[in-house]
C-alpha cells in the first residue's frame, strides 16, 4: 500500500509543529516537523537496547523502509510487515502525540 509520510506533525490543538532551522545565510527560520523526516531518521538510526531487540532481517527491513521514505516521502510503498516493524521500533522512543499520529497515518 502507498503512504504519504510528507505530513507535518500537529500539536494537541491541531496546529502544525515547527522547529528552528538555519538558512544558507545563517538566519534562523522555522519549518514544519515532517513525519517522514522523524520516522526515516529513527528507522535508520535504531540500535538494540533494553527496550527493543531486532533481528538482522528486521534491521534490514527498517533500513529499506527508511531509504524509501528518504527517496520519496509522498509515495512510500509499504507492506503490513513494515507497519508492524515501524510501530515496534517507534513505540519505545516516541512521545504519545507523535506516536499516535504516525500510527494513524500507517493504519488510515
C-alpha positions in Angstrom: 0.0 0.0 0.0 1.1 3.6 -0.6 1.5 6.0 2.2 2.3 9.7 2.3 4.9 10.5 5.0 5.3 14.1 3.9 2.8 15.3 6.5 3.6 17.7 9.3 3.2 16.8 13.0 0.5 18.7 14.8 0.1 19.5 18.5 -2.9 18.7 20.6 -4.7 21.8 19.3 -4.2 20.7 15.6 -1.6 23.4 14.9 1.4 22.4 12.8 4.6 21.9 14.9 7.6 23.9 13.7 11.2 23.7 14.5 14.0 26.3 14.1 16.4 25.8 11.2 19.2 28.0 9.9 19.0 29.1 6.3 22.0 29.4 3.9 22.7 32.9 5.4 22.8 31.6 8.9 19.5 33.2 9.8 17.1 31.2 11.9 13.8 30.4 10.3 11.1 27.8 11.1 9.8 24.9 9.2 7.2 22.2 9.9 8.3 19.0 11.6 7.6 16.3 8.9 6.5 12.8 10.0 8.7 11.2 7.3 11.8 13.0 8.5 11.4 11.7 12.0 10.3 8.2 11.0 13.0 7.8 8.5 15.7 9.0 10.9 14.6 6.7 13.7 14.4 3.7 11.5 17.8 4.4 10.0 19.5 5.0 13.4 17.8 2.4 15.7 20.1 0.3 17.8 19.4 -2.6 20.0 18.8 -1.7 23.6 16.9 -2.9 26.7 13.5 -1.8 25.2 14.0 -3.3 21.7 15.9 -6.1 20.1 15.9 -6.5 16.3 16.9 -9.5 14.2 19.2 -9.0 11.2 16.1 -9.3 8.9 14.2 -6.6 10.9 17.2 -4.2 10.8 17.5 -4.7 7.0 13.7 -4.1 6.6 13.9 -0.9 8.7 16.9 0.3 6.7 15.0 -0.3 3.4 11.8 1.5 4.6 13.9 4.4 5.8 15.5 4.7 2.4 12.1 4.6 0.7 10.9 7.4 2.9 14.1 9.4 2.1 13.7 8.9 -1.6 10.0 9.9 -2.0 8.2 10.5 1.3 4.9 11.3 -0.5 4.7 7.9 -2.2 6.1 5.1 0.0 5.1 1.6 -0.8 4.9 -0.4 2.4 3.6 -3.8 3.4 1.8 -4.9 6.6 5.0 -6.3 7.9 6.6 -2.8 7.5 3.8 -1.2 9.5 4.3 -3.8 12.4 8.0 -3.1 12.4 7.7 0.7 12.3 5.3 0.5 15.3 7.6 -1.9 17.2 10.6 0.4 16.7 8.9 3.8 17.3 6.7 2.9 20.3 9.5 2.9 22.9 11.1 6.1 21.6 8.3 8.4 20.6 6.1 10.7 22.7 2.4 9.7 22.8 1.3 12.5 20.5 3.9 11.8 17.8 3.4 8.0 18.0 -0.4 8.4 17.7 -0.1 10.5 14.6 2.3 8.0 13.0 0.0 5.0 13.8 -3.0 6.9 12.4 -1.0 7.6 9.2 0.0 4.0 8.9 -3.4 2.5 9.7 -5.5 5.1 7.9 
